[in-house]
Amino acid sequence: MIEQPAERVDEWRKTMQGYRENKTKLPWGKNPAVTYVGEKDKKAMDVLYNPILQRYTDASKEAAVEQQEGKNLVQTLAKNKVSSSPLILLRIVRCDMSRPSTSSRSRTS
């Protein structure tokens, strides 16, 4: 039996639609949206921290950092107070006393 031209056209159309769907759809789904970083955003990132003033431009970030630094300072001072012993202080005093002073050099000369 000979196929009708309309049947062949329908078969070809379905084949082409299946081919197009297979080639245009990604097997892993959609690609994530691309985010572009503009010049304004880059400049804002550059000035988040001022190295000369050593401060953040964002007030909330600066407050959080100052609070954390305060906690670290208290912890460090407490740790150093406990760890310092009289022996270490004695060594420091002996080292300072063993150095000749500038006034004694002028007398011996």
HELIX and SHEET records of a PDB file:
HELIX    1   1 PRO A    5  THR A   24  1                                  20    
HELIX    2   2 GLU A   39  ASP A   46  1                                   8    
HELIX    3   3 ALA A   59  SER A   83  1                                  25    
HELIX    4   4 PRO A   86  SER A   98  1                                  13    
HELIX    5   5 THR A  102  THR A  108  1                                   7    
SHEET    1   A 2 TYR A  49  ASN A  50  0                                        
SHEET    2   A 2 ARG A  55  TYR A  56 -1                                        
END                                                                             
